Amino acid sequence: MNKEKDIHLTDAEFDKALQSSNPVLVDFWAPWCGPCRMMSPIIDELAKEYEGKADIYKLNIDENSQVPTKYSIRSIPTMIIFKNGQAVERIVGGLSKIALEEKLDIYTS
């Protein structure tokens, strides 16, 4: 199974993804965004490393406009961590893998 494909969310799949009992991190991005492209391999790695502890997804804002509008995404990359379906943390801009792990660990411990 191609894990890369599994982490891409659409507007239609978003609400179902938030029903997870795990914390959910959603990376709002676009292909033309340089910082988003820099974050992409970090998000991919974390999706594998946190499997079973957190659900990590990417949502392309160019292809999906409803969810970014609902959550007032004004700049990208923006990552939102959800717990029990509620947004608990918003991270705007690029972040190191270690810094992102520290944020996730707050909600997975």
C-alpha positions as CSV (number, residue, x, y, z in Angstrom):
1,M,0.0,0.0,0.0
2,N,1.3,3.4,-0.9
3,K,1.4,5.4,2.4
4,E,2.1,8.7,0.5
5,K,-1.4,8.4,-1.1
6,D,-3.1,7.5,2.2
7,I,-2.2,10.8,3.9
8,H,-3.9,13.1,1.3
9,L,-7.3,14.3,2.5
10,T,-10.1,15.9,0.5
11,D,-12.9,18.2,1.8
12,A,-15.2,15.2,1.5
13,E,-13.0,13.0,3.7
14,F,-12.1,15.6,6.3
15,D,-14.9,15.2,8.9
16,K,-14.5,11.4,8.9
17,A,-10.7,11.8,9.5
18,L,-11.4,13.9,12.6
19,Q,-13.5,11.1,14.1
20,S,-10.3,9.3,15.0
21,S,-9.6,8.5,18.6
22,N,-6.0,9.6,17.9
23,P,-4.9,13.2,17.7
24,V,-5.1,14.4,14.1
25,L,-2.6,16.7,12.4
26,V,-3.6,18.3,9.1
27,D,-1.1,20.1,7.0
28,F,-2.7,22.7,4.7
29,W,-0.5,23.1,1.7
30,A,-0.3,23.9,-2.0
31,P,2.2,22.6,-4.7
32,W,3.4,26.2,-5.5
33,C,4.3,27.0,-1.9
34,G,8.1,26.7,-1.3
35,P,7.9,26.3,2.5
36,C,5.1,23.7,2.0
37,R,7.5,21.7,-0.2
38,M,10.2,21.9,2.5
39,M,7.7,20.6,5.1
40,S,6.4,17.7,2.9
41,P,9.1,15.2,3.6
42,I,8.9,16.0,7.4
43,I,5.1,15.4,7.3
44,D,5.6,12.1,5.3
45,E,8.2,10.9,7.9
46,L,6.0,11.8,10.9
47,A,3.0,10.0,9.3
48,K,5.0,6.8,9.4
49,E,6.6,7.4,12.8
50,Y,3.4,8.3,14.6
51,E,1.3,5.5,13.0
52,G,-1.0,4.3,15.7
53,K,-0.4,7.3,17.9
54,A,-1.5,10.2,15.7
55,D,-3.2,10.5,12.3
56,I,-1.3,12.8,10.0
57,Y,-2.7,14.2,6.7
58,K,-2.1,16.7,4.0
59,L,-4.9,18.8,2.5
60,N,-4.2,20.6,-0.8
61,I,-5.9,24.0,-0.5
62,D,-5.9,24.5,-4.3
63,E,-8.0,21.3,-4.8
64,N,-10.1,21.6,-1.6
65,S,-11.4,25.0,-0.6
66,Q,-14.2,24.2,1.9
67,V,-12.1,23.1,4.8
68,P,-9.5,25.8,4.5
69,T,-12.3,28.4,4.4
70,K,-14.0,26.8,7.5
71,Y,-10.7,27.0,9.5
72,S,-9.7,30.5,8.1
73,I,-6.5,29.3,6.6
74,R,-4.9,32.6,5.4
75,S,-1.3,31.5,4.9
76,I,0.5,28.2,4.2
77,P,1.9,26.0,5.4
78,T,-0.6,25.9,8.3
79,M,-0.9,22.8,10.4
80,I,-3.8,22.2,12.8
81,I,-3.8,19.6,15.5
82,F,-7.2,18.2,16.4
83,K,-8.1,16.2,19.4
84,N,-11.6,14.7,19.8
85,G,-12.6,16.5,16.6
86,Q,-11.7,20.0,18.0
87,A,-8.8,22.2,16.9
88,V,-6.4,22.4,19.8
89,E,-3.3,23.9,18.2
90,R,-2.5,25.9,15.0
91,I,1.0,26.1,13.6
92,V,1.6,28.7,10.9
93,G,4.8,28.5,8.8
94,G,7.6,25.9,8.5
95,L,8.9,24.1,11.6
96,S,11.7,21.7,12.2
97,K,10.9,18.0,12.5
98,I,12.0,18.1,16.2
99,A,9.8,21.1,16.9
100,L,6.8,19.5,15.3
101,E,7.4,16.2,17.2
102,E,7.4,18.2,20.4
103,K,4.0,19.7,19.5
104,L,2.6,16.3,18.6
105,D,4.0,14.7,21.7
106,I,1.9,17.0,23.9
107,Y,-1.2,15.4,22.5
108,T,-0.1,11.8,22.1
109,S,1.3,11.2,25.6
